[in-house]
Amino acid sequence: MLGITLTNDFTVTEHVQDLTAKSAQTLYALRVLRAHGLSDAALQEVYRSVVVARLLYVTSAWHGFTKAADRRRINLLLERAKRYGYCMTDLPTFEELCDTAAV
């Protein structure tokens, strides 16, 4: 109902895989936008509005079911975006983002 994939053993690995795949597609789209002249500030705003919002969508419902490998996969995605300049370098880790989103 919320768009979260939860398996029979209460893991969200499939959901995380779907999130990271969609986010990788967004990284490609951002690369195309950069090639067409979109500024870094605008790219960072699009990244925050699309990818970070997608990652934080109802995290209170699924974050507790993540395994360490799932969280590592999401953090690697965030690190890649920082390296490419699509998000600010001071963007917190996934766990820190979830903590601030829960407040």
Backbone torsions as a table, in degrees:
resi	resn	phi	psi	omega
1	MET	NA	-38.8	179.1
2	LEU	-90.0	-5.1	-178.4
3	GLY	88.0	23.3	179.9
4	ILE	-107.0	134.0	177.4
5	THR	-96.8	113.5	-179.7
6	LEU	-120.1	124.4	-176.9
7	THR	-86.1	175.7	-178.3
8	ASN	-61.4	-29.2	-179.7
9	ASP	-94.1	19.0	176.5
10	PHE	58.4	41.4	171.8
11	THR	-112.1	156.0	-178.9
12	VAL	-116.6	22.8	-178.7
13	THR	-57.8	-41.8	178.9
14	GLU	-64.0	-39.3	177.7
15	HIS	-63.9	-43.5	179.4
16	VAL	-64.8	-40.2	177.5
17	GLN	-61.3	-41.5	178.2
18	ASP	-65.2	-43.6	178.3
19	LEU	-61.1	-45.6	-177.6
20	THR	-69.9	-33.6	177.1
21	ALA	-66.0	-44.9	178.2
22	LYS	-65.0	-36.9	179.2
23	SER	-69.0	-35.3	176.1
24	ALA	-65.0	-36.9	176.0
25	GLN	-64.5	-38.0	178.1
26	THR	-66.8	-37.1	176.6
27	LEU	-60.7	-39.7	177.0
28	TYR	-63.2	-44.2	179.3
29	ALA	-61.8	-38.0	177.8
30	LEU	-66.3	-35.6	177.3
31	ARG	-63.4	-40.7	177.6
32	VAL	-65.2	-43.6	178.5
33	LEU	-62.3	-38.4	177.5
34	ARG	-64.0	-41.2	179.0
35	ALA	-63.6	-26.4	178.2
36	HIS	-90.8	5.8	171.5
37	GLY	100.9	9.7	178.0
38	LEU	-68.1	135.7	-176.9
39	SER	-69.3	159.4	179.3
40	ASP	-62.0	-39.0	179.1
41	ALA	-62.2	-41.7	178.6
42	ALA	-68.4	-38.7	176.9
43	LEU	-61.3	-42.6	179.8
44	GLN	-65.4	-36.9	177.8
45	GLU	-66.8	-41.9	177.9
46	VAL	-64.4	-42.7	179.9
47	TYR	-60.3	-47.1	-179.6
48	ARG	-63.7	-41.4	-177.2
49	SER	-71.5	-30.8	-176.1
50	VAL	-100.5	-61.0	-171.7
51	VAL	-74.2	-51.7	-177.7
52	VAL	-64.1	-39.9	177.1
53	ALA	-62.8	-40.3	178.4
54	ARG	-63.9	-41.3	179.9
55	LEU	-66.3	-36.0	-175.6
56	LEU	-89.3	-5.3	-179.0
57	TYR	-60.7	120.2	-178.1
58	VAL	43.8	41.3	178.0
59	THR	-62.2	-26.9	178.5
60	SER	-60.8	-25.4	-179.6
61	ALA	-84.0	-28.4	-173.0
62	TRP	-123.5	-14.4	-175.8
63	HIS	-60.0	-37.4	-179.4
64	GLY	-66.1	-18.3	-179.5
65	PHE	-93.1	-0.8	-178.2
66	THR	-75.7	148.1	173.5
67	LYS	-95.1	167.9	179.7
68	ALA	-58.9	-37.8	179.8
69	ALA	-65.5	-35.6	178.1
70	ASP	-65.8	-46.9	179.8
71	ARG	-64.7	-37.3	178.1
72	ARG	-64.4	-40.6	179.5
73	ARG	-62.4	-41.8	178.2
74	ILE	-67.8	-42.1	178.8
75	ASN	-64.6	-35.1	176.2
76	LEU	-65.0	-36.6	176.4
77	LEU	-62.9	-44.4	178.5
78	LEU	-64.4	-40.2	178.8
79	GLU	-64.5	-39.3	178.6
80	ARG	-63.0	-41.4	178.6
81	ALA	-65.0	-37.1	176.3
82	LYS	-63.9	-43.5	-178.8
83	ARG	-61.9	-38.5	179.8
84	TYR	-81.3	-9.4	179.5
85	GLY	84.1	17.9	-179.4
86	TYR	-85.2	-15.1	175.0
87	CYS	-141.1	162.9	-177.7
88	MET	-66.0	145.2	-177.0
89	THR	-68.9	-18.8	179.7
90	ASP	-94.3	15.4	176.3
91	LEU	-63.1	129.0	-178.2
92	PRO	-66.5	170.5	176.0
93	THR	-69.3	168.8	-179.6
94	PHE	-59.3	-42.4	-179.3
95	GLU	-62.7	-41.6	179.3
96	GLU	-67.5	-38.4	176.2
97	LEU	-62.2	-40.9	179.0
98	CYS	-66.2	-39.1	178.8
99	ASP	-63.3	-41.9	-179.8
100	THR	-74.5	-28.8	179.3
101	ALA	-72.8	-28.5	-178.2
102	ALA	-75.0	-19.8	-177.5
103	VAL	-80.5	NA	NA
